[in-house]
Amino acid sequence: MMRRLLLIFCIPLFLFSCSTVKRDSQQVLQLYYDKPANRWEETLPLGNGRIGMMIDGGIEQEEIVLNDITMWSGSIDPETINPDAREQLPVIRQLLLEGKNEQAQELVYRYFKCGGKGSHFGNGKDAPYGSFQLLGNLKVKHLYPDQSEVTEYRRTLSLNDAVATTQFQKGKVTYQRHYFASHTDDLLVAHYTADQRGALSMEIALERPERVQISVHSDEIVMQGQLNDGFDGDQGVRYFFTLKIKKKGGDAYLYR
């Protein structure tokens, strides 16, 4: 049980309302919602240009999707190189200049294709062609001492400060969560608070669909692995993700 918890991560359009007010002569832009996201498209995005997260604002079960710009599978495949394409390019250009579009298109179809597996008929993540990969999911199960109904729910994203917030009341307790992505420190942060002692408790887990090893240490959870290079070899991108817990009051227990 704890009062404050800080997590540091070392990774159809939903109808919304937008409020605009004045703050020190600056227009404040904020998206706000009155319920958690029901699907990925409704989550709130945060990122620093390299790492990012998507926040759903769930009450009992919260899921935060984690991403890193370097998470690409695949590797170099010499068989994909097609020298015929380069040789035919001047011919295709000349045909286009002469208005012979159909002949140019025929040459494109005949010569502009790669060797090897290519995109592997939609399975590019397991071919040398490769594809962008999910870093992982942070699953948070929130445990509440008061089973009263939730009221005053509000989920917001400040477009001025790039801070996402989830706030609601359960019984006489007000819960707040703040999320942001730091460019300076290159990390993702989730800050959980409750305005009464003993009201904040949760179970935290990291997961990924495949190619992952998760280990628990004294104050952190580590998720690491290697993406497929397309040959089931050892040339794929390696990744390493750390979740650190910083608490103020209360206790934190990490289980293997």
MIDREN-880026 format. One line per field, with one value per residue: chain; x, y, z of N, C-alpha, C in turn; residue number from 1; residue in three letters. Coordinates in steps of 0.2 Angstrom, whole numbers. Layout:
BEGIN
chain (A, ...)
npx (X, ...)
npy (Y, ...)
npz (Z, ...)
capx (X, ...)
capy (Y, ...)
capz (Z, ...)
cpx (X, ...)
cpy (Y, ...)
cpz (Z, ...)
n (NUM, ...)
res (ALA, ...)
END
This chain:
BEGIN
chain (A, A, A, A, A, A, A, A, A, A, A, A, A, A, A, A, A, A, A, A, A, A, A, A, A, A, A, A, A, A, A, A, A, A, A, A, A, A, A, A, A, A, A, A, A, A, A, A, A, A, A, A, A, A, A, A, A, A, A, A, A, A, A, A, A, A, A, A, A, A, A, A, A, A, A, A, A, A, A, A, A, A, A, A, A, A, A, A, A, A, A, A, A, A, A, A, A, A, A, A, A, A, A, A, A, A, A, A, A, A, A, A, A, A, A, A, A, A, A, A, A, A, A, A, A, A, A, A, A, A, A, A, A, A, A, A, A, A, A, A, A, A, A, A, A, A, A, A, A, A, A, A, A, A, A, A, A, A, A, A, A, A, A, A, A, A, A, A, A, A, A, A, A, A, A, A, A, A, A, A, A, A, A, A, A, A, A, A, A, A, A, A, A, A, A, A, A, A, A, A, A, A, A, A, A, A, A, A, A, A, A, A, A, A, A, A, A, A, A, A, A, A, A, A, A, A, A, A, A, A, A, A, A, A, A, A, A, A, A, A, A, A, A, A, A, A, A, A, A, A, A, A, A, A, A, A)
npx (4, 3, 6, 11, 17, 30, 33, 47, 51, 63, 54, -55, -56, -58, -71, -69, -67, -62, -54, -51, -42, -36, -20, -9, -8, -7, -14, -22, -22, -31, -36, -50, -58, -72, -72, -63, -52, -58, -53, -37, -36, -41, -33, -21, -7, 10, 27, 45, 51, 59, 56, 40, 23, 6, -8, -22, -30, -37, -47, -49, -41, -27, -18, -3, 4, 20, 33, 48, 58, 68, 64, 65, 63, 71, 85, 100, 99, 106, 100, 89, 93, 91, 99, 94, 83, 89, 96, 85, 79, 83, 77, 63, 61, 63, 52, 41, 43, 40, 27, 23, 15, 10, 19, 30, 25, 23, 37, 40, 33, 39, 52, 55, 55, 60, 72, 73, 63, 56, 42, 36, 23, 15, 20, 31, 38, 45, 54, 68, 65, 58, 49, 41, 41, 32, 37, 33, 20, 14, 6, -6, -14, -26, -29, -42, -46, -59, -74, -83, -93, -85, -83, -83, -74, -60, -51, -36, -26, -14, -10, -1, 9, 12, 8, -1, -16, -25, -39, -50, -63, -66, -76, -72, -60, -48, -40, -25, -16, -2, 7, 21, 34, 51, 62, 75, 80, 77, 67, 52, 38, 27, 16, 9, -4, -13, -25, -27, -20, -14, -22, -18, -14, -7, -4, 10, 15, 26, 25, 26, 23, 32, 48, 56, 63, 60, 65, 66, 73, 80, 74, 68, 61, 66, 65, 70, 77, 79, 75, 68, 79, 76, 81, 81, 92, 106, 107, 98, 89, 94, 86, 83, 75, 70, 60, 58, 55, 50, 46, 36, 34, 25, 26, 35, 34, 43, 41, 48)
npy (-6, 11, 29, 37, 35, 33, 29, 25, 24, 17, 15, 22, 39, 45, 54, 70, 83, 100, 111, 129, 141, 156, 158, 166, 175, 166, 155, 141, 124, 109, 93, 83, 70, 60, 47, 31, 25, 14, 7, 6, 17, 27, 30, 41, 49, 50, 56, 57, 59, 48, 38, 32, 32, 25, 29, 22, 26, 17, 11, 0, -9, -5, -1, 2, 6, 3, 10, 11, 19, 12, -1, -12, -26, -39, -39, -37, -42, -50, -56, -48, -38, -31, -30, -28, -19, -7, -5, -5, 7, 20, 17, 16, 29, 36, 31, 36, 49, 50, 47, 34, 26, 14, 4, 8, 5, -9, -13, -9, -18, -30, -29, -21, -28, -36, -48, -64, -66, -54, -44, -55, -59, -51, -55, -48, -45, -57, -59, -55, -42, -36, -26, -13, -15, -18, -12, -16, -20, -11, -17, -13, -17, -10, -9, -6, 0, 5, 1, 9, 17, 25, 42, 59, 57, 61, 63, 69, 78, 89, 100, 110, 107, 94, 84, 70, 67, 57, 57, 54, 51, 39, 34, 43, 46, 54, 51, 53, 53, 56, 58, 59, 62, 63, 73, 78, 69, 57, 47, 39, 43, 39, 45, 41, 46, 47, 55, 51, 41, 24, 21, 19, 6, -7, -19, -23, -27, -32, -35, -44, -50, -59, -66, -62, -59, -57, -51, -49, -37, -29, -16, -14, -19, -28, -29, -38, -43, -50, -46, -54, -58, -61, -73, -82, -80, -72, -59, -49, -34, -30, -27, -17, -14, -5, -4, 6, 9, 22, 26, 35, 34, 20, 3, -7, -22, -34, -47, -62)
npz (0, -4, -5, -14, -31, -42, -58, -69, -85, -94, -116, -177, -175, -159, -152, -145, -133, -133, -124, -122, -114, -106, -100, -91, -102, -112, -123, -118, -123, -123, -123, -118, -109, -104, -100, -100, -113, -125, -135, -145, -154, -146, -136, -127, -134, -131, -132, -135, -147, -149, -140, -135, -128, -126, -118, -110, -99, -90, -77, -67, -74, -82, -97, -105, -120, -126, -135, -146, -157, -164, -165, -176, -186, -196, -208, -218, -234, -247, -258, -261, -270, -286, -300, -313, -312, -311, -323, -332, -328, -335, -348, -345, -341, -353, -360, -354, -356, -369, -369, -369, -359, -355, -360, -352, -340, -340, -341, -328, -320, -324, -321, -309, -296, -281, -276, -266, -251, -250, -245, -240, -242, -233, -221, -216, -205, -201, -211, -220, -225, -215, -202, -192, -175, -160, -144, -131, -118, -104, -90, -78, -64, -54, -37, -26, -10, -7, -14, -20, -33, -47, -49, -56, -67, -77, -91, -98, -110, -111, -123, -123, -113, -115, -106, -100, -91, -79, -69, -55, -44, -30, -19, -5, -9, -20, -35, -44, -60, -68, -84, -94, -107, -107, -115, -112, -102, -108, -106, -100, -90, -77, -65, -50, -38, -23, -12, 1, 14, 12, 1, -11, -22, -32, -45, -56, -72, -85, -103, -118, -135, -141, -142, -130, -114, -97, -82, -64, -53, -39, -38, -50, -66, -79, -97, -111, -127, -143, -160, -174, -187, -200, -204, -194, -187, -179, -181, -179, -172, -156, -140, -125, -110, -96, -81, -68, -51, -41, -25, -13, 3, 10, 3, -9, -18, -27, -38, -44)
capx (0, 7, 2, 13, 21, 33, 36, 51, 52, 70, 50, -59, -54, -63, -74, -66, -69, -55, -55, -46, -43, -30, -15, -3, -9, -6, -19, -21, -26, -32, -41, -52, -63, -75, -71, -57, -52, -61, -48, -31, -36, -44, -28, -18, 0, 15, 33, 50, 54, 62, 52, 33, 18, -1, -11, -29, -34, -41, -48, -46, -36, -24, -13, 1, 8, 27, 36, 54, 59, 73, 62, 63, 65, 74, 92, 102, 97, 109, 96, 84, 96, 89, 102, 90, 79, 93, 97, 79, 76, 83, 72, 57, 60, 62, 46, 37, 44, 37, 20, 21, 15, 8, 25, 34, 22, 25, 43, 41, 30, 43, 59, 55, 53, 66, 73, 72, 56, 52, 38, 34, 16, 12, 24, 38, 42, 49, 58, 74, 62, 57, 44, 42, 39, 30, 42, 29, 14, 14, -1, -6, -20, -26, -33, -45, -49, -66, -77, -88, -93, -81, -86, -79, -69, -58, -44, -34, -20, -12, -6, 4, 14, 13, 7, -7, -18, -31, -41, -57, -65, -69, -78, -69, -53, -46, -34, -23, -10, 1, 12, 25, 40, 56, 67, 81, 82, 76, 63, 45, 37, 20, 16, 2, -5, -20, -25, -27, -15, -16, -28, -15, -11, -7, 1, 13, 18, 28, 24, 28, 20, 37, 56, 57, 65, 58, 68, 65, 78, 78, 69, 67, 59, 70, 63, 75, 77, 81, 70, 70, 83, 73, 84, 81, 99, 108, 109, 92, 90, 93, 82, 83, 70, 70, 55, 61, 49, 52, 40, 36, 29, 22, 30, 35, 37, 44, 41, 50)
capy (0, 17, 35, 40, 30, 36, 24, 28, 19, 18, 14, 28, 44, 46, 61, 73, 90, 104, 117, 134, 146, 160, 156, 171, 178, 161, 151, 134, 119, 103, 88, 80, 64, 58, 39, 28, 23, 7, 4, 9, 23, 32, 31, 47, 48, 54, 54, 62, 59, 42, 33, 34, 27, 26, 28, 21, 28, 12, 12, -6, -12, 0, -4, 7, 3, 6, 10, 14, 20, 7, -8, -14, -33, -39, -37, -36, -48, -49, -58, -43, -33, -33, -25, -27, -13, -1, -5, -3, 14, 25, 15, 17, 36, 38, 29, 40, 56, 49, 46, 27, 24, 7, 1, 9, 1, -16, -14, -8, -24, -35, -28, -18, -32, -38, -55, -66, -66, -48, -43, -61, -59, -49, -58, -45, -45, -63, -60, -50, -36, -33, -21, -10, -19, -16, -13, -20, -17, -11, -19, -11, -19, -6, -12, -1, -2, 7, -2, 13, 19, 30, 48, 64, 54, 65, 60, 75, 79, 96, 101, 115, 105, 87, 80, 67, 66, 54, 59, 52, 50, 33, 35, 49, 47, 57, 48, 56, 50, 61, 55, 63, 59, 68, 73, 79, 63, 52, 42, 40, 44, 39, 47, 40, 48, 47, 60, 48, 36, 18, 21, 17, -1, -9, -24, -20, -32, -30, -41, -43, -56, -64, -64, -58, -61, -53, -52, -44, -36, -26, -10, -13, -24, -28, -33, -38, -49, -49, -47, -59, -55, -64, -79, -85, -80, -68, -52, -45, -29, -31, -21, -18, -9, -5, 0, 8, 11, 26, 27, 40, 31, 13, -3, -10, -29, -36, -55, -66)
capz (0, -4, -6, -21, -34, -48, -63, -74, -91, -97, -122, -179, -171, -154, -151, -139, -132, -133, -120, -123, -109, -105, -94, -91, -108, -116, -124, -116, -127, -119, -125, -112, -110, -98, -99, -102, -120, -127, -141, -146, -157, -142, -131, -128, -136, -128, -135, -135, -153, -150, -137, -134, -125, -128, -112, -110, -93, -87, -69, -63, -78, -86, -101, -108, -125, -126, -142, -147, -164, -166, -165, -183, -187, -202, -209, -224, -238, -253, -263, -263, -275, -293, -305, -319, -311, -312, -330, -335, -327, -341, -353, -342, -341, -359, -363, -351, -359, -376, -369, -369, -352, -354, -361, -346, -334, -341, -339, -321, -317, -325, -318, -302, -290, -277, -275, -259, -249, -251, -239, -237, -242, -227, -215, -217, -198, -200, -217, -220, -227, -208, -201, -186, -169, -153, -139, -126, -115, -97, -88, -71, -61, -48, -31, -22, -3, -7, -20, -22, -40, -49, -51, -58, -71, -82, -94, -102, -113, -112, -129, -121, -109, -117, -100, -100, -84, -77, -62, -53, -37, -29, -12, -3, -12, -26, -38, -50, -63, -73, -88, -98, -110, -106, -120, -109, -99, -113, -102, -100, -83, -75, -58, -47, -32, -20, -7, 7, 15, 11, -4, -18, -22, -39, -47, -62, -76, -92, -107, -126, -138, -143, -142, -124, -108, -92, -76, -59, -48, -32, -38, -57, -70, -86, -102, -116, -132, -150, -165, -180, -193, -206, -206, -188, -185, -173, -183, -177, -167, -148, -136, -118, -107, -89, -78, -61, -46, -36, -21, -7, 8, 8, 1, -15, -18, -34, -38, -51)
cpx (4, 3, 4, 18, 24, 36, 40, 53, 58, 70, 43, -58, -60, -65, -71, -69, -62, -57, -49, -47, -36, -26, -9, -3, -7, -12, -18, -25, -25, -37, -43, -58, -66, -76, -65, -57, -54, -57, -42, -31, -39, -39, -25, -10, 4, 22, 38, 54, 58, 58, 45, 29, 11, -5, -19, -33, -39, -42, -46, -40, -33, -18, -10, 5, 14, 30, 43, 56, 64, 71, 60, 66, 69, 82, 94, 101, 100, 105, 91, 87, 94, 93, 98, 85, 83, 95, 91, 76, 77, 78, 65, 56, 59, 55, 40, 37, 41, 30, 18, 21, 13, 14, 30, 31, 23, 32, 44, 38, 35, 50, 60, 52, 60, 66, 72, 65, 52, 49, 35, 27, 12, 15, 31, 42, 47, 53, 63, 71, 61, 51, 45, 38, 37, 35, 39, 23, 16, 7, -1, -13, -21, -31, -35, -48, -57, -69, -83, -88, -88, -85, -81, -73, -67, -51, -42, -27, -18, -7, 0, 10, 16, 13, 0, -9, -25, -33, -48, -57, -68, -70, -76, -62, -52, -40, -32, -17, -8, 7, 15, 31, 45, 61, 74, 84, 81, 73, 56, 43, 29, 20, 9, 2, -12, -20, -26, -22, -18, -21, -25, -11, -12, -2, 3, 16, 20, 27, 25, 26, 25, 44, 57, 59, 64, 61, 67, 71, 76, 73, 67, 65, 63, 67, 68, 74, 80, 76, 73, 74, 81, 76, 84, 88, 100, 110, 103, 94, 89, 90, 83, 79, 70, 64, 58, 55, 52, 46, 41, 31, 27, 28, 29, 38, 37, 45, 43, 45)
cpy (6, 23, 38, 35, 33, 30, 27, 23, 21, 13, 17, 33, 45, 53, 64, 80, 94, 110, 122, 139, 150, 158, 161, 173, 173, 157, 144, 129, 113, 99, 84, 75, 63, 51, 37, 26, 15, 4, 8, 16, 29, 33, 38, 46, 53, 52, 59, 62, 52, 36, 36, 29, 30, 24, 28, 24, 23, 13, 6, -9, -7, -3, 2, 4, 7, 5, 13, 14, 15, 0, -10, -21, -33, -38, -37, -43, -47, -51, -53, -39, -36, -28, -24, -21, -7, 0, -3, 4, 19, 23, 17, 25, 39, 36, 34, 47, 55, 47, 39, 24, 17, 3, 2, 5, -6, -18, -14, -15, -30, -35, -25, -22, -35, -46, -57, -66, -60, -46, -49, -62, -57, -51, -55, -45, -51, -64, -54, -43, -32, -28, -18, -14, -16, -17, -18, -17, -17, -12, -17, -13, -15, -9, -6, -3, 0, 5, 2, 15, 25, 36, 53, 62, 60, 63, 66, 74, 86, 96, 106, 112, 97, 83, 77, 66, 62, 55, 57, 51, 43, 33, 42, 51, 49, 54, 52, 52, 55, 57, 60, 59, 65, 67, 74, 73, 57, 46, 44, 39, 43, 40, 46, 42, 47, 52, 58, 42, 29, 16, 19, 11, -3, -15, -22, -26, -29, -36, -39, -50, -61, -62, -60, -62, -56, -55, -47, -43, -32, -20, -9, -20, -23, -32, -33, -44, -46, -50, -51, -55, -57, -71, -84, -85, -75, -61, -47, -39, -31, -25, -23, -12, -10, -1, 0, 10, 16, 28, 32, 37, 24, 8, -5, -17, -31, -44, -57, -71)
cpz (0, -6, -13, -24, -41, -52, -68, -79, -94, -103, -122, -174, -165, -153, -145, -139, -131, -129, -121, -118, -109, -99, -95, -99, -114, -117, -122, -120, -123, -122, -118, -113, -104, -96, -102, -109, -120, -132, -141, -149, -152, -136, -132, -129, -133, -131, -135, -142, -155, -146, -136, -130, -127, -121, -113, -105, -90, -80, -66, -67, -83, -90, -105, -113, -126, -133, -142, -155, -168, -167, -172, -183, -194, -202, -216, -228, -245, -259, -266, -269, -282, -297, -311, -318, -313, -319, -334, -334, -332, -346, -351, -343, -348, -362, -360, -354, -366, -375, -369, -362, -351, -355, -355, -340, -334, -339, -331, -318, -318, -322, -311, -297, -287, -277, -268, -257, -249, -244, -236, -237, -235, -220, -214, -210, -197, -206, -216, -222, -220, -208, -194, -181, -163, -148, -133, -123, -107, -94, -80, -69, -54, -43, -27, -15, -3, -14, -22, -30, -41, -51, -53, -62, -76, -84, -99, -105, -114, -118, -128, -118, -111, -111, -101, -92, -84, -70, -61, -46, -36, -21, -11, -5, -19, -29, -44, -53, -68, -77, -92, -101, -110, -112, -117, -106, -103, -109, -102, -92, -82, -67, -55, -40, -29, -14, 0, 8, 14, 5, -11, -18, -29, -40, -54, -65, -83, -97, -114, -129, -139, -142, -136, -118, -102, -85, -71, -54, -42, -33, -46, -60, -77, -91, -108, -121, -138, -155, -170, -185, -200, -208, -200, -185, -179, -175, -182, -172, -160, -145, -129, -115, -100, -86, -71, -57, -41, -31, -15, -2, 5, 6, -6, -15, -25, -34, -45, -53)
n (1, 2, 3, 4, 5, 6, 7, 8, 9, 10, 11, 12, 13, 14, 15, 16, 17, 18, 19, 20, 21, 22, 23, 24, 25, 26, 27, 28, 29, 30, 31, 32, 33, 34, 35, 36, 37, 38, 39, 40, 41, 42, 43, 44, 45, 46, 47, 48, 49, 50, 51, 52, 53, 54, 55, 56, 57, 58, 59, 60, 61, 62, 63, 64, 65, 66, 67, 68, 69, 70, 71, 72, 73, 74, 75, 76, 77, 78, 79, 80, 81, 82, 83, 84, 85, 86, 87, 88, 89, 90, 91, 92, 93, 94, 95, 96, 97, 98, 99, 100, 101, 102, 103, 104, 105, 106, 107, 108, 109, 110, 111, 112, 113, 114, 115, 116, 117, 118, 119, 120, 121, 122, 123, 124, 125, 126, 127, 128, 129, 130, 131, 132, 133, 134, 135, 136, 137, 138, 139, 140, 141, 142, 143, 144, 145, 146, 147, 148, 149, 150, 151, 152, 153, 154, 155, 156, 157, 158, 159, 160, 161, 162, 163, 164, 165, 166, 167, 168, 169, 170, 171, 172, 173, 174, 175, 176, 177, 178, 179, 180, 181, 182, 183, 184, 185, 186, 187, 188, 189, 190, 191, 192, 193, 194, 195, 196, 197, 198, 199, 200, 201, 202, 203, 204, 205, 206, 207, 208, 209, 210, 211, 212, 213, 214, 215, 216, 217, 218, 219, 220, 221, 222, 223, 224, 225, 226, 227, 228, 229, 230, 231, 232, 233, 234, 235, 236, 237, 238, 239, 240, 241, 242, 243, 244, 245, 246, 247, 248, 249, 250, 251, 252, 253, 254, 255, 256)
res (MET, MET, ARG, ARG, LEU, LEU, LEU, ILE, PHE, CYS, ILE, PRO, LEU, PHE, LEU, PHE, SER, CYS, SER, THR, VAL, LYS, ARG, ASP, SER, GLN, GLN, VAL, LEU, GLN, LEU, TYR, TYR, ASP, LYS, PRO, ALA, ASN, ARG, TRP, GLU, GLU, THR, LEU, PRO, LEU, GLY, ASN, GLY, ARG, ILE, GLY, MET, MET, ILE, ASP, GLY, GLY, ILE, GLU, GLN, GLU, GLU, ILE, VAL, LEU, ASN, ASP, ILE, THR, MET, TRP, SER, GLY, SER, ILE, ASP, PRO, GLU, THR, ILE, ASN, PRO, ASP, ALA, ARG, GLU, GLN, LEU, PRO, VAL, ILE, ARG, GLN, LEU, LEU, LEU, GLU, GLY, LYS, ASN, GLU, GLN, ALA, GLN, GLU, LEU, VAL, TYR, ARG, TYR, PHE, LYS, CYS, GLY, GLY, LYS, GLY, SER, HIS, PHE, GLY, ASN, GLY, LYS, ASP, ALA, PRO, TYR, GLY, SER, PHE, GLN, LEU, LEU, GLY, ASN, LEU, LYS, VAL, LYS, HIS, LEU, TYR, PRO, ASP, GLN, SER, GLU, VAL, THR, GLU, TYR, ARG, ARG, THR, LEU, SER, LEU, ASN, ASP, ALA, VAL, ALA, THR, THR, GLN, PHE, GLN, LYS, GLY, LYS, VAL, THR, TYR, GLN, ARG, HIS, TYR, PHE, ALA, SER, HIS, THR, ASP, ASP, LEU, LEU, VAL, ALA, HIS, TYR, THR, ALA, ASP, GLN, ARG, GLY, ALA, LEU, SER, MET, GLU, ILE, ALA, LEU, GLU, ARG, PRO, GLU, ARG, VAL, GLN, ILE, SER, VAL, HIS, SER, ASP, GLU, ILE, VAL, MET, GLN, GLY, GLN, LEU, ASN, ASP, GLY, PHE, ASP, GLY, ASP, GLN, GLY, VAL, ARG, TYR, PHE, PHE, THR, LEU, LYS, ILE, LYS, LYS, LYS, GLY, GLY, ASP, ALA, TYR, LEU, TYR, ARG)
END
